[in-house]
Amino acid sequence: MISALTTLIAALFAALLFNQYQRRRAAYQLAWGIGATSFAVAAAAEALAQWIGWSEPLYRAWYLTGAVWTAGWLGTGTVLLLSKTRFGYWYSACLALAGLFTILVARRLEDPNAGPTALLYAILAWSAAVSIAWFAYLGSERWSRIAVGLVALLSAVALPLVVTAKLPAPGWATDPQTGAPIALLLPPALRLLTPLLNISGAFALLTGALFSAYVFMPKVRVLPYSSDPRQRGDELLFNLAIAPFAIGINFFKSLPLAFASWRRGTLNRRVPATLLIALGAFVPSLTDTLNRTGSTEGYQVGKALGALLLLIGFLVSVDDPDEITLPLVGVPLRALLRRVRGEEAA
């Protein structure tokens, strides 16, 4: 039931995003829509497997959409949303970390092909990270195109790998404690795509949402920093090094001001919206980590709560409620509520 609920929430989120994309044609809405659709398909595969049992097609669909595509495309949506900012510096750091972690994961796989494959993926990620940092330094939006191109390339590579992978009987593998699917049977070329896309995507979604909240909230700058490219090279490197700590400290110091602004009704709606999105990215990541360490109780609940928080964050962020058109109904949500209230009053 929890997996089915997650499917419905994620599918509604995807439908609303695609509907908004038809109105505005904003690239980040399309990327988020792809990520939310992947989320819904993966959850549907788990729900169906819990009902009729796992099969090889369900296992392949789950891995491609849930383990490979979801986090990568949700993170890409955030990258596109913040393409006009200096967020590229941070995303390049996320890619560098993802490349390093891919190599560390390869060391745990007992396969001679894992090492060279991980090195190839890491070099690709590090090359993209350097290019992204350079264009961010120049103040060019092209850094986001490199990020999108990398995710699109890796997503395209994953598709034939999933379809053609030879899986030993019974054709799927699940965790003995949770019954959740695991990637044990898949080849290294496919398994190593997961840390590369998931780490960079999840960090981009989480930190990008927090960064957006920081941009739109009233601020107290306890620890100043500058990303101005016109400063000396050593000063720029120093400021970039302290920027994550400075933003974190300033963010928490600014929370009382933001709370006071919220009570007065003057807080920009994007602040609570992006905080909800950040929480929606954090909760399933936390429960998935706990699941890997043996604490399995909140695994499915975490995914459902994450999908719900992402949906609510999106709804809060919409400036014009008439833009929210319910799927299949074709009527704006606010108009539908007015119609229902009118019928109740009558």
DOFI-241937 format. One line per 3 residues: their letters; for each residue x, y, z of N, C-alpha, C, O. Coordinates in steps of 0.05 Angstrom, whole numbers, plus 5000, padded with zeros to 4 digits. Layout:
% residues N
A	X:Y:Z:X:Y:Z:X:Y:Z:X:Y:Z | ... $
This chain:
% residues 346
MIS	5016:4976:5000:5000:5000:5000:5017:5025:5000:5011:5045:4987 | 5039:5024:5015:5057:5048:5016:5070:5053:4989:5072:5076:4980 | 5079:5031:4975:5090:5034:4949:5070:5044:4929:5076:5061:4911 $
ALT	5045:5035:4931:5024:5045:4913:5018:5074:4918:5014:5090:4899 | 5018:5082:4943:5014:5111:4950:5037:5128:4939:5032:5149:4928 | 5062:5118:4941:5085:5132:4930:5081:5135:4900:5088:5156:4889 $
TLI	5072:5114:4887:5068:5115:4858:5048:5137:4850:5053:5153:4832 | 5025:5138:4864:5005:5158:4858:5015:5186:4863:5010:5204:4846 | 5029:5191:4885:5039:5218:4891:5060:5226:4870:5058:5249:4859 $
AAL	5078:5208:4863:5099:5215:4844:5087:5219:4816:5096:5237:4801 | 5067:5203:4809:5054:5206:4783:5039:5233:4781:5039:5246:4760 | 5025:5240:4803:5012:5266:4803:5032:5289:4801:5027:5308:4786 $
FAA	5054:5287:4815:5076:5307:4813:5086:5309:4785:5090:5332:4775 | 5090:5287:4772:5100:5287:4744:5080:5300:4725:5087:5316:4708 | 5055:5292:4729:5034:5303:4711:5031:5333:4714:5028:5348:4694 $
LLF	5033:5343:4738:5031:5372:4743:5055:5387:4731:5053:5409:4720 | 5079:5374:4733:5103:5386:4721:5101:5388:4691:5107:5408:4679 | 5092:5366:4678:5090:5366:4649:5068:5386:4640:5071:5399:4620 $
NQY	5047:5388:4656:5026:5408:4650:5037:5436:4651:5031:5453:4634 | 5053:5442:4672:5065:5468:4674:5085:5473:4652:5088:5496:4643 | 5099:5452:4644:5119:5455:4622:5105:5463:4596:5115:5479:4581 $
QRR	5081:5452:4591:5066:5459:4568:5059:5489:4567:5056:5501:4546 | 5055:5501:4591:5048:5529:4593:5073:5547:4590:5072:5567:4576 | 5094:5540:4604:5117:5558:4607:5141:5550:4590:5158:5567:4583 $
RAA	5143:5525:4583:5166:5515:4567:5193:5520:4581:5213:5526:4568 | 5193:5517:4607:5218:5520:4622:5232:5493:4623:5220:5473:4631 | 5258:5492:4616:5272:5467:4614:5273:5452:4641:5272:5427:4641 $
YQL	5275:5467:4663:5277:5453:4689:5252:5438:4696:5253:5417:4709 | 5229:5447:4686:5204:5433:4691:5203:5406:4676:5193:5386:4686 | 5214:5406:4652:5216:5382:4636:5234:5361:4650:5228:5338:4651 $
AWG	5258:5371:4659:5277:5353:4673:5265:5342:4698:5267:5318:4704 | 5252:5359:4714:5239:5349:4739:5216:5329:4731:5212:5309:4746 | 5202:5335:4710:5181:5317:4701:5191:5289:4694:5179:5269:4701 $
IGA	5214:5288:4681:5227:5262:4674:5235:5248:4700:5230:5224:4703 | 5247:5263:4719:5255:5251:4744:5231:5241:4760:5232:5219:4771 | 5209:5256:4761:5186:5248:4776:5172:5224:4763:5162:5206:4777 $
TSF	5172:5223:4736:5161:5200:4722:5177:5175:4728:5166:5153:4733 | 5203:5177:4729:5221:5155:4735:5215:5145:4764:5214:5121:4769 | 5212:5164:4782:5205:5158:4810:5179:5142:4811:5178:5122:4825 $
AVA	5159:5151:4796:5133:5137:4796:5135:5109:4785:5123:5090:4795 | 5150:5106:4762:5152:5079:4750:5167:5060:4769:5159:5037:4771 | 5188:5069:4782:5203:5052:4800:5185:5044:4824:5186:5020:4832 $
AAA	5170:5062:4835:5152:5056:4857:5130:5037:4848:5122:5019:4863 | 5120:5041:4823:5100:5023:4812:5111:4994:4809:5097:4975:4814 | 5136:4992:4801:5148:4966:4798:5150:4952:4825:5145:4928:4827 $
EAL	5157:4967:4846:5158:4955:4872:5131:4947:4882:5127:4925:4894 | 5111:4964:4878:5084:4958:4886:5073:4933:4872:5061:4916:4885 | 5077:4932:4846:5068:4909:4831:5082:4883:4840:5070:4862:4841 $
AQW	5108:4886:4845:5124:4862:4854:5114:4852:4881:5114:4828:4886 | 5106:4870:4898:5096:4862:4925:5069:4848:4922:5061:4834:4940 | 5055:4854:4900:5029:4842:4896:5031:4815:4882:5019:4795:4890 $
IGW	5046:4814:4859:5047:4789:4843:5074:4775:4844:5077:4754:4833 | 5094:4788:4858:5120:4776:4859:5139:4789:4838:5130:4798:4817 | 5165:4788:4844:5184:4799:4826:5187:4783:4801:5184:4758:4801 $
SEP	5194:4796:4779:5200:4783:4753:5223:4798:4741:5230:4820:4750 | 5236:4787:4721:5259:4799:4708:5252:4826:4696:5267:4845:4699 | 5229:4829:4681:5222:4855:4670:5218:4876:4691:5227:4899:4688 $
LYR	5204:4869:4713:5200:4888:4735:5227:4897:4747:5231:4920:4753 | 5244:4878:4750:5270:4884:4762:5286:4903:4745:5299:4921:4755 | 5286:4898:4718:5301:4916:4700:5288:4944:4700:5303:4964:4700 $
AWY	5262:4945:4700:5248:4971:4699:5254:4986:4725:5259:5011:4724 | 5253:4972:4748:5259:4985:4773:5287:4997:4773:5291:5020:4782 | 5307:4982:4764:5334:4991:4766:5339:5015:4747:5352:5035:4755 $
LTG	5329:5014:4723:5334:5035:4704:5321:5061:4713:5334:5082:4713 | 5296:5060:4722:5282:5085:4729:5288:5094:4758:5293:5118:4762 | 5289:5075:4777:5293:5083:4805:5322:5087:4812:5329:5107:4825 $
AVW	5339:5068:4805:5366:5069:4814:5384:5086:4797:5405:5096:4806 | 5376:5091:4772:5394:5106:4753:5382:5133:4746:5396:5153:4749 | 5357:5134:4737:5347:5159:4726:5336:5179:4746:5339:5203:4742 $
TAG	5322:5170:4767:5307:5188:4784:5324:5211:4795:5318:5234:4789 | 5344:5205:4811:5359:5226:4824:5374:5243:4804:5376:5267:4807 | 5385:5230:4783:5399:5245:4763:5383:5267:4750:5392:5289:4746 $
WLG	5358:5260:4742:5341:5280:4728:5328:5300:4747:5324:5323:4739 | 5322:5292:4772:5312:5312:4791:5334:5333:4797:5329:5357:4799 | 5359:5323:4800:5381:5341:4804:5386:5359:4780:5393:5382:4783 $
TGT	5382:5348:4756:5386:5364:4731:5365:5386:4730:5372:5408:4721 | 5341:5381:4739:5321:5403:4740:5330:5426:4757:5327:5449:4750 | 5342:5419:4780:5352:5440:4798:5376:5455:4785:5378:5480:4787 $
VLL	5393:5441:4771:5415:5453:4756:5405:5474:4736:5415:5496:4734 | 5384:5466:4721:5373:5484:4701:5359:5508:4714:5361:5530:4703 | 5347:5503:4736:5334:5526:4750:5354:5546:4760:5349:5570:4760 $
LSK	5378:5537:4768:5399:5554:4779:5421:5560:4759:5443:5567:4766 | 5415:5557:4733:5436:5560:4713:5447:5588:4711:5470:5592:4701 | 5432:5608:4720:5442:5636:4718:5457:5644:4743:5464:5668:4746 $
TRF	5461:5626:4762:5476:5632:4786:5503:5619:4786:5511:5606:4766 | 5518:5623:4808:5544:5610:4810:5542:5582:4823:5562:5571:4833 | 5519:5571:4822:5515:5544:4833:5532:5523:4818:5537:5501:4828 $
GYW	5541:5530:4794:5558:5512:4779:5584:5504:4794:5593:5482:4791 | 5595:5522:4810:5618:5516:4826:5612:5492:4844:5628:5473:4846 | 5589:5493:4858:5582:5471:4876:5575:5446:4861:5583:5424:4870 $
YSA	5562:5448:4838:5555:5424:4823:5580:5410:4813:5581:5386:4812 | 5600:5426:4806:5625:5414:4797:5638:5398:4820:5650:5377:4816 | 5635:5408:4845:5646:5394:4868:5630:5368:4872:5641:5348:4880 $
CLA	5604:5369:4868:5587:5345:4870:5595:5324:4850:5596:5300:4857 | 5601:5332:4826:5610:5313:4806:5637:5301:4813:5642:5277:4809 | 5655:5318:4823:5682:5308:4831:5679:5287:4853:5692:5266:4853 $
LAG	5661:5292:4873:5656:5273:4894:5643:5248:4884:5650:5226:4892 | 5625:5250:4865:5612:5227:4853:5632:5209:4839:5631:5185:4840 | 5651:5222:4824:5671:5206:4810:5689:5191:4830:5696:5168:4825 $
LFT	5697:5204:4852:5713:5191:4872:5698:5168:4885:5709:5147:4889 | 5673:5172:4891:5657:5151:4904:5653:5128:4885:5651:5105:4894 | 5651:5133:4859:5648:5111:4840:5672:5092:4841:5669:5068:4839 $
ILV	5696:5104:4843:5720:5088:4845:5720:5071:4871:5728:5048:4871 | 5711:5084:4893:5710:5069:4919:5690:5046:4918:5695:5025:4929 | 5667:5051:4904:5648:5029:4902:5659:5006:4885:5654:4983:4891 $
ARR	5674:5013:4864:5686:4992:4847:5704:4973:4862:5706:4950:4856 | 5718:4984:4883:5736:4967:4898:5721:4946:4914:5733:4926:4922 | 5695:4950:4919:5679:4930:4933:5668:4908:4915:5658:4888:4925 $
LED	5669:4913:4889:5658:4894:4870:5679:4873:4862:5701:4881:4854 | 5673:4849:4864:5692:4827:4858:5690:4821:4828:5680:4800:4819 | 5699:4840:4812:5698:4837:4783:5722:4851:4771:5726:4875:4777 $
PNA	5738:4839:4754:5762:4852:4743:5755:4875:4725:5773:4892:4720 | 5731:4877:4715:5723:4899:4697:5714:4924:4713:5711:4945:4701 | 5710:4920:4739:5699:4943:4754:5718:4966:4756:5710:4989:4753 $
GPT	5744:4960:4761:5764:4982:4764:5766:4999:4739:5763:5024:4741 | 5772:4988:4715:5774:5004:4691:5748:5019:4684:5749:5042:4675 | 5726:5007:4689:5700:5020:4683:5696:5044:4702:5687:5065:4693 $
ALL	5702:5040:4728:5699:5062:4747:5718:5085:4740:5710:5108:4742 | 5742:5079:4732:5761:5099:4724:5751:5115:4700:5754:5140:4700 | 5740:5101:4681:5729:5115:4657:5706:5134:4665:5705:5157:4656 $
YAI	5688:5124:4682:5665:5141:4691:5676:5165:4707:5666:5187:4705 | 5696:5160:4724:5706:5181:4741:5720:5203:4724:5716:5226:4729 | 5735:5194:4704:5748:5214:4687:5728:5231:4672:5731:5255:4668 $
LAW	5706:5218:4663:5685:5232:4650:5672:5253:4669:5667:5276:4661 | 5667:5244:4694:5655:5263:4713:5674:5285:4720:5666:5308:4722 | 5700:5279:4724:5719:5300:4731:5723:5319:4708:5727:5343:4713 $
SAA	5723:5309:4684:5726:5327:4660:5703:5347:4659:5706:5370:4654 | 5679:5336:4663:5655:5353:4663:5656:5373:4686:5648:5396:4683 | 5666:5364:4709:5668:5382:4733:5686:5406:4727:5680:5428:4734 $
VSI	5709:5400:4714:5728:5422:4708:5715:5442:4688:5718:5466:4692 | 5702:5431:4668:5689:5448:4648:5667:5465:4661:5664:5489:4655 | 5651:5452:4678:5629:5467:4691:5640:5489:4709:5630:5511:4709 $
AWF	5661:5483:4724:5673:5503:4741:5684:5527:4725:5682:5550:4733 | 5696:5521:4702:5707:5542:4685:5685:5560:4674:5688:5584:4675 | 5663:5548:4664:5642:5565:4653:5627:5580:4676:5618:5603:4671 $
AYL	5626:5568:4699:5615:5583:4722:5632:5607:4729:5622:5628:4736 | 5658:5603:4727:5677:5625:4732:5673:5648:4712:5674:5672:4718 | 5667:5640:4687:5662:5660:4666:5635:5673:4668:5629:5693:4654 $
GSE	5618:5662:4685:5591:5673:4688:5573:5664:4665:5553:5678:4659 | 5579:5642:4651:5564:5633:4628:5545:5611:4637:5551:5594:4653 | 5520:5612:4625:5500:5591:4631:5507:5564:4618:5494:5545:4624 $
RWS	5528:5564:4602:5535:5539:4588:5543:5517:4607:5544:5494:4599 | 5550:5524:4632:5557:5503:4651:5534:5484:4655:5538:5460:4659 | 5509:5495:4655:5486:5477:4659:5482:5459:4635:5472:5436:4638 $
RIA	5489:5467:4611:5486:5450:4587:5505:5426:4589:5498:5404:4581 | 5529:5431:4599:5548:5409:4603:5536:5389:4623:5537:5364:4619 | 5525:5399:4645:5513:5382:4665:5490:5365:4653:5488:5341:4658 $
VGL	5472:5378:4638:5450:5364:4626:5460:5343:4605:5450:5321:4604 | 5480:5351:4590:5491:5333:4570:5503:5308:4583:5500:5286:4572 | 5516:5311:4606:5528:5288:4619:5506:5269:4629:5508:5245:4626 $
VAL	5485:5280:4642:5463:5263:4652:5449:5250:4629:5442:5226:4631 | 5444:5264:4608:5431:5252:4585:5448:5230:4573:5437:5209:4565 | 5474:5234:4571:5492:5214:4560:5491:5188:4577:5488:5166:4567 $
LSA	5495:5192:4603:5495:5169:4621:5468:5155:4622:5467:5130:4625 | 5446:5170:4621:5420:5158:4620:5416:5141:4595:5404:5120:4596 | 5426:5152:4572:5424:5137:4547:5441:5112:4547:5433:5091:4537 $
VAL	5465:5114:4559:5482:5090:4562:5469:5069:4579:5472:5045:4573 | 5455:5077:4600:5442:5058:4618:5421:5041:4604:5417:5018:4611 | 5406:5053:4585:5383:5039:4574:5391:5012:4560:5380:4992:4567 $
PLV	5410:5012:4541:5417:4986:4529:5431:4967:4548:5429:4943:4546 | 5445:4979:4568:5458:4962:4588:5438:4946:4604:5441:4923:4610 | 5416:4960:4612:5395:4947:4627:5380:4926:4610:5375:4904:4619 $
VTA	5375:4933:4585:5360:4915:4567:5376:4890:4561:5364:4868:4560 | 5402:4892:4557:5418:4870:4547:5433:4855:4570:5446:4834:4564 | 5432:4865:4594:5446:4852:4616:5437:4823:4620:5413:4817:4620 $
KLP	5457:4805:4622:5451:4777:4627:5448:4772:4658:5468:4775:4672 | 5425:4765:4666:5419:4762:4695:5417:4732:4701:5401:4718:4689 | 5432:4723:4721:5430:4695:4729:5402:4690:4742:5390:4709:4752 $
APG	5394:4665:4741:5368:4658:4753:5367:4666:4783:5387:4663:4797 | 5344:4675:4792:5318:4677:4779:5313:4702:4762:5291:4706:4751 | 5333:4719:4759:5330:4743:4743:5326:4768:4759:5321:4789:4748 $
WAT	5327:4766:4785:5324:4789:4803:5336:4782:4830:5341:4758:4836 | 5341:4803:4846:5352:4799:4873:5339:4819:4892:5336:4842:4885 | 5333:4810:4916:5320:4827:4936:5334:4825:4963:5348:4805:4968 $
DPQ	5331:4846:4979:5343:4846:5006:5327:4826:5023:5302:4828:5024 | 5340:4808:5037:5325:4788:5053:5309:4800:5076:5290:4788:5085 | 5317:4824:5086:5303:4836:5108:5279:4853:5099:5257:4851:5110 $
TGA	5283:4869:5078:5262:4888:5070:5246:4877:5046:5223:4886:5041 | 5258:4859:5031:5245:4850:5006:5249:4870:4983:5238:4867:4962 | 5264:4892:4989:5269:4912:4968:5289:4902:4948:5307:4887:4956 $
PIA	5287:4910:4923:5306:4900:4903:5334:4912:4907:5336:4935:4917 | 5354:4897:4901:5382:4905:4903:5396:4899:4877:5386:4883:4861 | 5419:4912:4872:5432:4911:4846:5453:4888:4844:5471:4890:4827 $
LLL	5450:4868:4861:5471:4848:4863:5477:4833:4837:5500:4825:4832 | 5457:4829:4820:5460:4813:4796:5470:4828:4772:5477:4816:4752 | 5471:4854:4774:5477:4871:4750:5507:4874:4745:5523:4872:4764 $
PPA	5515:4878:4720:5544:4880:4714:5555:4907:4724:5540:4926:4728 | 5582:4908:4728:5594:4933:4739:5589:4958:4722:5585:4980:4733 | 5588:4955:4696:5584:4978:4678:5557:4992:4684:5554:5016:4681 $
LRL	5538:4976:4694:5512:4987:4701:5511:4996:4730:5500:5017:4736 | 5521:4980:4748:5520:4986:4776:5536:5012:4783:5528:5027:4801 | 5557:5017:4768:5574:5040:4774:5562:5066:4764:5572:5088:4770 $
LTP	5541:5064:4747:5527:5088:4739:5511:5100:4762:5506:5124:4764 | 5503:5082:4781:5485:5090:4803:5499:5111:4821:5487:5132:4825 | 5523:5106:4832:5535:5127:4849:5541:5152:4834:5539:5174:4845 $
LLN	5548:5150:4808:5555:5173:4793:5531:5192:4789:5534:5216:4793 | 5508:5181:4783:5484:5197:4778:5470:5204:4804:5460:5226:4808 | 5469:5185:4823:5454:5189:4848:5467:5209:4866:5453:5226:4877 $
ISG	5493:5208:4869:5507:5227:4887:5505:5255:4876:5498:5274:4891 | 5512:5258:4851:5512:5285:4839:5483:5296:4838:5478:5319:4844 | 5464:5278:4831:5436:5287:4829:5423:5294:4855:5410:5314:4859 $
AFA	5427:5276:4875:5415:5280:4901:5426:5304:4915:5412:5320:4927 | 5453:5308:4913:5466:5331:4925:5457:5357:4912:5452:5377:4925 | 5454:5356:4885:5445:5380:4871:5416:5387:4879:5410:5411:4883 $
LLT	5398:5367:4881:5371:5373:4889:5369:5384:4917:5356:5404:4922 | 5383:5371:4936:5383:5379:4964:5396:5407:4968:5383:5425:4978 | 5421:5409:4959:5435:5435:4964:5425:5457:4947:5425:5480:4954 $
GAL	5415:5450:4922:5403:5471:4905:5378:5483:4917:5374:5507:4916 | 5362:5466:4930:5338:5476:4943:5345:5494:4967:5333:5515:4971 | 5365:5486:4983:5374:5502:5005:5386:5529:4995:5382:5550:5007 $
FSA	5401:5527:4973:5413:5551:4962:5391:5570:4952:5393:5595:4956 | 5370:5560:4940:5348:5577:4930:5334:5590:4954:5327:5613:4953 | 5330:5575:4975:5318:5586:4999:5335:5609:5010:5325:5630:5019 $
YVF	5361:5604:5011:5380:5625:5021:5379:5650:5004:5381:5672:5014 | 5376:5647:4977:5376:5670:4959:5351:5687:4965:5353:5712:4965 | 5328:5675:4970:5303:5690:4972:5295:5697:5001:5275:5711:5004 $
MPK	5310:5689:5021:5303:5695:5048:5318:5720:5058:5339:5726:5047 | 5307:5734:5077:5323:5757:5089:5348:5745:5103:5346:5725:5116 | 5370:5759:5099:5396:5747:5107:5411:5763:5127:5410:5788:5128 $
VRV	5426:5749:5144:5446:5760:5162:5473:5749:5153:5477:5724:5155 | 5490:5766:5143:5516:5756:5132:5537:5758:5154:5552:5777:5156 | 5538:5737:5170:5557:5735:5192:5585:5730:5181:5605:5743:5189 $
LPY	5587:5713:5161:5612:5706:5148:5611:5714:5119:5598:5699:5103 | 5623:5736:5111:5621:5745:5083:5640:5728:5065:5659:5717:5074 | 5632:5728:5040:5649:5715:5019:5641:5728:4992:5621:5742:4990 $
SSD	5658:5722:4972:5653:5734:4946:5660:5714:4924:5680:5700:4926 | 5643:5712:4904:5648:5695:4880:5654:5712:4856:5652:5702:4833 | 5660:5737:4860:5666:5756:4838:5691:5746:4823:5712:5744:4835 $
PRQ	5689:5740:4797:5712:5730:4782:5734:5750:4778:5756:5744:4769 | 5728:5776:4783:5748:5797:4779:5769:5799:4801:5789:5813:4798 | 5765:5785:4823:5784:5785:4844:5809:5768:4837:5808:5752:4819 $
RGD	5830:5771:4852:5854:5756:4847:5849:5726:4850:5831:5718:4864 | 5865:5710:4835:5860:5681:4834:5861:5668:4861:5844:5652:4868 | 5881:5676:4878:5883:5664:4904:5859:5672:4922:5850:5656:4938 $
ELL	5850:5696:4919:5827:5705:4935:5801:5690:4926:5785:5683:4943 | 5799:5686:4900:5775:5672:4890:5775:5643:4900:5754:5633:4909 | 5798:5629:4899:5799:5602:4909:5793:5601:4939:5779:5582:4948 $
FNL	5803:5620:4954:5798:5620:4983:5768:5624:4988:5756:5611:5004 | 5756:5643:4973:5727:5648:4977:5710:5625:4968:5690:5619:4981 | 5718:5611:4947:5703:5587:4939:5705:5565:4959:5686:5550:4964 $
AIA	5728:5563:4972:5733:5543:4993:5715:5547:5017:5705:5529:5029 | 5712:5573:5025:5697:5579:5049:5667:5583:5043:5651:5584:5062 | 5660:5586:5017:5632:5592:5010:5612:5572:5022:5592:5581:5033 $
PFA	5616:5545:5020:5596:5527:5032:5592:5531:5062:5570:5530:5072 | 5614:5537:5076:5612:5542:5105:5599:5569:5111:5583:5571:5129 | 5606:5589:5094:5595:5615:5098:5565:5615:5093:5549:5626:5109 $
IGI	5557:5602:5071:5528:5601:5065:5513:5585:5087:5491:5593:5095 | 5525:5563:5097:5512:5547:5118:5508:5563:5143:5487:5563:5155 | 5530:5577:5152:5528:5594:5176:5508:5616:5173:5492:5621:5190 $
NFF	5510:5631:5150:5492:5653:5145:5463:5643:5143:5444:5657:5152 | 5459:5619:5132:5432:5608:5129:5419:5604:5156:5397:5613:5161 | 5433:5591:5175:5422:5585:5201:5419:5611:5218:5400:5613:5233 $
KSL	5437:5629:5214:5434:5655:5228:5411:5671:5218:5400:5688:5232 | 5403:5666:5193:5381:5682:5181:5354:5669:5186:5333:5682:5180 | 5353:5645:5197:5327:5632:5201:5308:5648:5219:5284:5649:5213 $
PLA	5318:5660:5241:5299:5677:5257:5286:5699:5241:5262:5705:5245 | 5302:5712:5224:5291:5734:5207:5270:5722:5188:5249:5735:5184 | 5276:5699:5177:5257:5687:5158:5231:5679:5173:5210:5683:5162 $
FAS	5234:5669:5197:5210:5661:5212:5193:5686:5219:5169:5685:5217 | 5206:5707:5227:5192:5732:5233:5178:5743:5207:5155:5752:5209 | 5192:5741:5185:5180:5750:5159:5156:5732:5152:5136:5742:5141 $
WRR	5158:5706:5158:5136:5688:5152:5111:5695:5169:5089:5695:5160 | 5116:5701:5194:5093:5708:5212:5080:5734:5203:5056:5737:5207 | 5095:5753:5192:5084:5778:5182:5071:5774:5154:5057:5792:5145 $
GTL	5075:5751:5142:5064:5746:5115:5080:5759:5093:5069:5762:5071 | 5105:5766:5098:5121:5779:5077:5143:5761:5066:5159:5770:5049 | 5144:5736:5075:5165:5718:5066:5159:5709:5037:5137:5701:5031 $
NRR	5179:5710:5020:5177:5700:4993:5168:5671:4993:5180:5655:5007 | 5147:5664:4978:5136:5637:4978:5157:5616:4969:5154:5592:4975 | 5178:5625:4955:5198:5606:4946:5215:5595:4969:5227:5574:4967 $
VPA	5215:5609:4991:5231:5600:5014:5219:5574:5026:5233:5554:5027 | 5194:5575:5035:5183:5550:5046:5181:5528:5024:5184:5505:5030 | 5176:5536:4999:5174:5516:4978:5200:5501:4974:5200:5477:4973 $
TLL	5222:5516:4972:5248:5503:4968:5257:5488:4993:5271:5467:4990 | 5250:5497:5017:5256:5482:5041:5241:5455:5041:5252:5435:5050 | 5216:5455:5032:5201:5430:5030:5214:5411:5010:5215:5387:5014 $
IAL	5223:5422:4987:5236:5406:4967:5262:5394:4978:5269:5371:4973 | 5277:5411:4993:5302:5401:5005:5296:5378:5024:5310:5358:5025 | 5275:5381:5040:5268:5360:5059:5258:5335:5044:5263:5313:5052 $
GAF	5244:5339:5021:5235:5317:5005:5259:5302:4993:5256:5278:4988 | 5281:5315:4988:5305:5302:4978:5320:5288:5000:5332:5267:4996 | 5319:5300:5024:5335:5289:5046:5323:5264:5059:5337:5245:5065 $
VPS	5297:5264:5062:5284:5242:5077:5288:5215:5064:5297:5196:5078 | 5282:5211:5038:5287:5185:5026:5317:5177:5025:5324:5154:5027 | 5334:5198:5022:5363:5192:5023:5371:5181:5050:5387:5162:5052 $
LTD	5360:5193:5071:5366:5184:5099:5355:5156:5104:5370:5139:5114 | 5330:5150:5096:5319:5124:5101:5333:5103:5084:5335:5080:5093 | 5342:5110:5060:5356:5091:5044:5383:5084:5056:5392:5061:5056 $
TLN	5396:5105:5067:5422:5100:5081:5418:5082:5105:5434:5064:5110 | 5397:5088:5121:5391:5072:5144:5385:5043:5136:5392:5024:5150 | 5371:5040:5114:5364:5013:5104:5390:4997:5097:5391:4973:5103 $
RTG	5410:5011:5086:5435:4997:5079:5451:4989:5104:5467:4971:5103 | 5446:5003:5126:5460:4997:5151:5445:4978:5169:5454:4972:5191 | 5422:4968:5160:5407:4948:5175:5382:4959:5188:5366:4943:5198 $
STE	5377:4985:5188:5353:4996:5200:5332:4999:5177:5332:5019:5163 | 5314:4980:5175:5297:4977:5151:5269:4988:5155:5253:4988:5136 | 5262:4997:5179:5234:5003:5185:5223:5025:5168:5200:5024:5160 $
GYQ	5239:5046:5162:5228:5070:5149:5233:5071:5119:5230:5092:5107 | 5242:5049:5107:5251:5050:5079:5228:5059:5060:5231:5078:5046 | 5206:5044:5061:5183:5051:5043:5170:5077:5051:5162:5093:5034 $
VGK	5167:5082:5077:5155:5106:5087:5171:5131:5079:5160:5151:5072 | 5198:5128:5079:5215:5150:5072:5211:5159:5043:5210:5182:5036 | 5207:5139:5025:5203:5146:4997:5175:5159:4993:5173:5178:4977 $
ALG	5155:5149:5007:5129:5161:5004:5129:5189:5015:5117:5208:5003 | 5142:5193:5038:5143:5220:5050:5159:5239:5032:5152:5262:5029 | 5181:5229:5021:5197:5245:5003:5181:5255:4979:5182:5278:4971 $
ALL	5165:5236:4966:5149:5244:4943:5128:5264:4951:5122:5283:4936 | 5115:5261:4975:5095:5279:4984:5107:5307:4989:5094:5327:4981 | 5130:5309:5001:5142:5334:5007:5150:5349:4981:5148:5373:4979 $
LLI	5160:5333:4961:5167:5345:4935:5142:5357:4922:5143:5379:4911 | 5120:5342:4924:5095:5352:4912:5085:5377:4926:5077:5396:4912 | 5085:5377:4952:5076:5400:4967:5094:5424:4962:5084:5446:4958 $
GFL	5120:5420:4961:5139:5441:4955:5133:5453:4928:5134:5478:4925 | 5127:5436:4908:5121:5447:4881:5095:5463:4882:5094:5485:4871 | 5074:5453:4896:5049:5468:4897:5052:5495:4911:5040:5515:4903 $
VSV	5068:5496:4932:5073:5521:4946:5088:5541:4929:5084:5565:4931 | 5105:5531:4911:5122:5549:4895:5107:5562:4872:5116:5582:4861 | 5083:5552:4865:5068:5562:4842:5056:5590:4850:5041:5592:4869 $
DDP	5063:5610:4834:5053:5637:4839:5023:5640:4833:5008:5653:4848 | 5015:5628:4811:4987:5630:4802:4973:5603:4805:4980:5584:4790 | 4955:5600:4824:4942:5574:4828:4927:5564:4803:4922:5540:4801 $
DEI	4919:5582:4785:4905:5573:4761:4924:5557:4742:4914:5544:4724 | 4950:5558:4748:4969:5542:4732:4967:5512:4739:4976:5495:4724 | 4956:5506:4763:4955:5479:4772:4929:5466:4761:4908:5469:4772 $
TLP	4933:5451:4739:4910:5438:4726:4912:5408:4732:4932:5395:4728 | 4890:5397:4743:4890:5369:4751:4890:5351:4726:4876:5356:4707 | 4907:5330:4727:4908:5311:4704:4882:5298:4699:4867:5292:4718 $
LVG	4875:5293:4674:4851:5279:4665:4826:5297:4668:4807:5294:4653 | 4826:5315:4688:4803:5332:4693:4804:5356:4674:4783:5364:4663 | 4828:5368:4671:4832:5390:4653:4821:5416:4664:4817:5435:4649 $
VPL	4816:5417:4690:4805:5441:4703:4825:5451:4724:4836:5435:4739 | 4831:5477:4725:4849:5488:4745:4839:5480:4773:4815:5480:4778 | 4857:5474:4791:4850:5465:4818:4833:5486:4832:4813:5478:4845 $
RAL	4840:5511:4830:4825:5532:4845:4796:5534:4834:4778:5537:4850 | 4793:5531:4808:4766:5532:4796:4749:5508:4805:4725:5511:4811 | 4762:5485:4807:4748:5461:4816:4739:5464:4845:4717:5456:4852 $
LRR	4757:5475:4862:4750:5479:4890:4726:5499:4893:4708:5495:4909 | 4727:5520:4876:4704:5539:4877:4678:5526:4869:4657:5531:4881 | 4680:5508:4849:4656:5495:4839:4645:5477:4861:4621:5476:4865 $
VRG	4663:5462:4874:4654:5444:4895:4641:5460:4919:4621:5451:4930 | 4654:5482:4926:4643:5498:4948:4616:5510:4941:4598:5512:4957 | 4613:5517:4915:4588:5528:4906:4566:5508:4907:4543:5514:4915 $
EEA	4572:5483:4900:4552:5462:4901:4545:5455:4929:4522:5449:4935 | 4565:5456:4947:4559:5450:4976:4541:5472:4987:4523:5466:5003 | 4547:5497:4980:4531:5519:4990:4502:5517:4980:4483:5523:4994 $
A	4499:5509:4955:4472:5506:4944:4457:5483:4957:4434:5478:4950 $
